[in-house]
Amino acid sequence: MIAAIQQFSIVHVVSLALVASFCLFQLPSAFSEKSQFPEKLLDLPEEWSYKLYNSQDVLQNMDSPYESNAEVGDFPPHLQYTFGFDQTGIVHPHEKVGMTSGGDPEFAGVLTSGTWTKKTKKRFFSNPADEYLQKFNRCGSGWSLFADNMAYQFSKKRWVDKTGNSFLDMISKNGYDTCELHFEWNQDLTSAKITNYFESTPTPMGKSFMSLSIELAPYWRWKFGFEISKKEEKEAKLMDGKCCPSDSCRGKATLGEDGPCETISMACGEILDDDVNQCPFYVRKNKIAGIKKIANYYYVYPLGDKYGNPTPYFKHFIEAYVDNNVKHIFHVVKRNSDIDIPIGNEEM
């Protein structure tokens, strides 16, 4: 999952080359059978069984977001969406957003998937806090991958020059456990450190000097009722009409409760093209240790809610990727092996 770097030293060039990312109303289409897709679109090892479909059919084919989990209880409303990973920044090709290497061939994910473990962390001078470790299996129905090579981004001089084929080839080479990403979530599940990424890449040493994270953007923290700074709240009020146009669901803490404002799909009207880049839901960051000014990042957008309804961001995300040749995506159904290893939201 990863801008000119010529001005940096050789060390910086190598570092940035290792940066990777963990690495949105419905378009008319119907699910197409695998036989209707171009031949040799995927050439996966027999080790993998998969489901292939049109990119705009992502919400019908991936798992729906889970509402609860035995370890966590009820997931908070802001987590119950299918999210699109704009690693190249092509939803806004003229904005300086996106991984400098183009990123990984990952399309969307359901962030309530995987196995969860709660742990209580003791803190000095304050009450203990619950934190959560999520082990997310990317080789399952909660995570989708490109089946097409992305078109070259002339405006950003970048592209994803690989598909999910190469991702699974690396998994086969490095071991099935490298399918997992580990999310170390804070108590309110609004931010997480991400580990076990570099183990699935050709550059496992990246974990020694680079940190990965995901954070809920301030506007959406405000919209779902979390506290933010006074400066951020002032900005959130100005953004409200852009990020969630609504006559009846305006203001702080108006999303997430039962009723007409329960989800983004229900509450928010059409988003203008020029406003989408101001409204990322999550920000995914890669930081190089000791170099504060260098941080690759990209935006994550909510594509669909827990009921399978597209959000206003769905249209912008899907159009951008289909226009750039990512017309087909897929997810792993199972690994064909004598070893019984679970996939998706099952226990590992």
N, C-alpha and C positions, 0 to 999 in steps of 0.2 A: 504494500500500500504506500508514491513519493513523488526564469529563474536563472539566471546566469550564474555560473560558479567559477568563471575564469579568474576572478579577482582573489579567490581564496588560495591558500597554500595547498600543496599536494595532500597534506593530511586532511584538510577540509574537503578536498575533492573526493577523496576516498570515502570519507565519512558520509558526505551527501549521497554518494552513489549507493551507499548501503541503506539510506533512509527508505523505508517502505511502509506502506500502510497495512494495517491488519486486514493488516497485511503485516412527475409524481403525479379531472374527470375522466373516466375510463375511455380509452380509445376503442373504437369498434373493431372487434376481431373475435374469432372463435378458436378454440384449442385445435391445433393441428396434430394429427398422428405423426409419430416419428418418421414413418415412411414418406411423408409428404415434404420433409425437409431435404435440403441439398445433400447428395451423397457425400460421405466422408467429412461431414461437418464436424464430427467428433471422431477421434480415433483413440479411444481410451483402451488401456489394457483390460483383458477379460476379467481382471480382478474386481472391476467396478461395474455395478448396475446403476443406471441413472435415468432421470426423466428430463426430456428435452421439450421445450415449448417456446412460443413467441414471447418476446420481452414484455409486451403489453399485457400478457396473461399471468404475470408474476403473482398477483394476489389470489388467483384461482388455483394455483398449483403449489405454492409453498405452504408450509404450516401457517395457520392463523396464530396470532399472538396468544400466549397462555395468560389466563387471568390470575392464576394462583399456583402455588408450589408448596409441597409439604414442609419444606425447610423455611421458606420465606413467609408463607401465608399468602395474603393477597398482594399481588404486585401493584406498585403505585401506578396510577393512570397514565403518567407520562411515558412509561416503559412499554405499554401495551399497543405497540404499533409495529408494522413492517417498515423497515428503514432502508433507504437507498443510499449507497456509498458513492459520492461524487468525487472519486479519488483524483481524477484528472482536472476537475474544475470545469468540465465542458457545459454544465448547465449555464454557466456564465463565462463564455470563452474570452471576454475582454477584461475579466477581473483577475487579479494576481492571487488566485486561490487554486490549490491543488498540489499534489506531490511533484517534486521536480523531476523524478524519474518516470512519472506517468502513473505509478501505482501498480496494484495487483489486479488480476481479472475477476474481481469480486463485485457483484451487482447489488444484492440486497440481503438483509438478514433480519431475523426475528429475535430481538434481544432478550426475550424471556425464555429462550430455549436453553438446553443444556442441563447440567447438574449444578446444584447450589449447596453451599455449606455456610452456615452462620457461625460466626465466632464473636465473642465479646472481648473487646479491647479495653484494658485498664488504662486510665488516664490520670495524670497528676492534677490535683486541684479541680477536678470536675468528675461528673458521674461516668461510669463505664459506658461505652458505645458499642452497638452492634455493627459489625462489618460483614461483608459477604464475599465469598469466593465463588465465582461462576466459571465452570469449565464448559466452554462452548465448542461443540463439535462442528467444524466447518464441512465435514464429509457427511452431511445429512440434509434433511428436508427443511431445516431452518436457515439455510445459507445457499445462495445461488451464485453461479459463476458464468462468465462469458462463454458462449459457444462460438462467437465470431471474433476475429481480430478487429480492434477499433481502428477507425480511419485516423490518419495522421492529423494532429492539431497544429495547423500552420500558425495560428495566432499565439499559441503557447510553445510551439516547437517541442511538443511532447505527444506521446500516445502510449497505450498499453500494447506492447508488441508481443503479447502472449494471450492464451486463452486458458480456460479451466483445465485443458489437457495437460499443460505444463505444470500446473499446480498439483494435480494428482500424480503426475510422474515423479515430482519431488517427494510427495508423501510416500509413494511406493518405495522410493529409494531411502528415505530418511527414517521411516517407521511410522506405523499407523497412529501412534500417540502424538505425532506432530500435526495431526488434524486439529488438535485442540488449541484454542486461544484461552488464556486465563484472564478473567476480569476481576480485579480486586476492588470491589465497590465500597463506597462510603456508606454511612448509615441510612441516608435518604435515597440512595441509589440514583444520585445525580452526576456522579463522576467516578471514574475508575482508572486504575493503572492497568496496563495490558502487558502480559508476559507470555512466554512460550511461543512468541512469533518467530524469532530468528532461527529457532531450531528447525523450522520447516523451509529455510532458505539456504542458498549456497554460501551465505555469510553469517554463520552462527556466532562469530565473534562480535557482531553488532550489539549484542545484549550487554556487553561490558562497558559501552560508552554511550548508549542511546536509550532513552526512555520513551515509552508510548503511553498515550492517555486518551480518554474521551470524556467530554464535559457537556452537560446540558447548558445551552446558551442562556444568558441572563434574561432575555425577553420571555422565553418559555418557562424559566424558573418562576418568573413573576406571574405568568398566565396560569400556571398550575398551583400557585399559592405559596411558593417558597420565598423567603426573605432575600432581598438583594440590596445593594448599596443605594443611597439616595440619588447618586448620579445615574446609576443604572436604571432606577425606577423612573426617573425623569425621561430618559431615553426610551424606556419601554412604553410609556404612555404615548409618545410621539409615533412609535412604530406600530401601535395596536391596530390602527386603521389600514396598515399595509400588510401586516403579517397574518391577521385574522379579521378581515373585514366583516363586520356584523352589526346589526341594529340592536340585537338583544343580548349578545354575549361579549360586550366590551368590558374592559377593566381587569383588575387584578383578581386572581383566583376564581375565574369564571369557567375554567375547563376542568373536567374530571369528575364532576358530580352527576348523578342520575338526572336525566331531563334533556332538553333540546340542546344544551351546551356540553353534553358529556364528552364528545370527542371532537377532534379537529375537523373530521369529515362532516359532522352535524353542524358545528358552530360557525365555521369560517367560509366566507364567500370566495369568489375568484381572486387569485393573486395576480397582479400585473407582472409582466416580464421583468421590468426594471426594478421590481421590489423583492424578487425572490432571493437575490444574493444578500439582502439585509436580514433575512429571516431563517438562518440555519437553525436546525433543532439541536443538533450536537456539533461540536467542533472536535475533530480528531487531530491530535498533535504528535509529532515526533520531535524530540529535543535531544541535542548532542550535549553530553555532560561538559560543563565548564564553559560553554559558549552560549551565553544568554540571548544573543541577538539572532541566533539561527534556530528557526523552528519551522519545519515543514508542517503544513496543516491542510485539511480539506473539510468540506461541509457534508453533513449527513442530514437527509430530509425524510420526513414521515410520508410514506407512500400510501398506506392503508391502515384503518383502525382494526380493532379486535373483531369487528363484525364483518370484515372483508370489504368495507366501503372505501373507495379511493378518497384521498384528501385533495385539496386544491393544488398541492405540490406534485401530485402524481403526473399530471399532464406535462408539466415543464420537464420533469426528470425523464420520463419515457421518451418524449419527443427528441430531447437532446441526444440520448443514446441511440435511438433508432436512426436518427439522422446521421449519426457517426458510425453506422454499420453494425452496431451491437443489436441485431434484430432477433437473435435467438440466445436463450440462456438455458441452464440446466442445473439440477442439483442431484447429489448422490442419493440413491434409494437404499443401496446396501453394498457392502463389500463382500464379494464372492470368495469366501475363504473357509477352510476347514475349522478355523478358529471363530467361535461365536462372539463377535464384537458388536455391541449395540450401536445404533445410529440415531441421530435426532435427539429427542427429549427423554430418551430412556436412561436409566441409571447405568453408570459406567463402573 
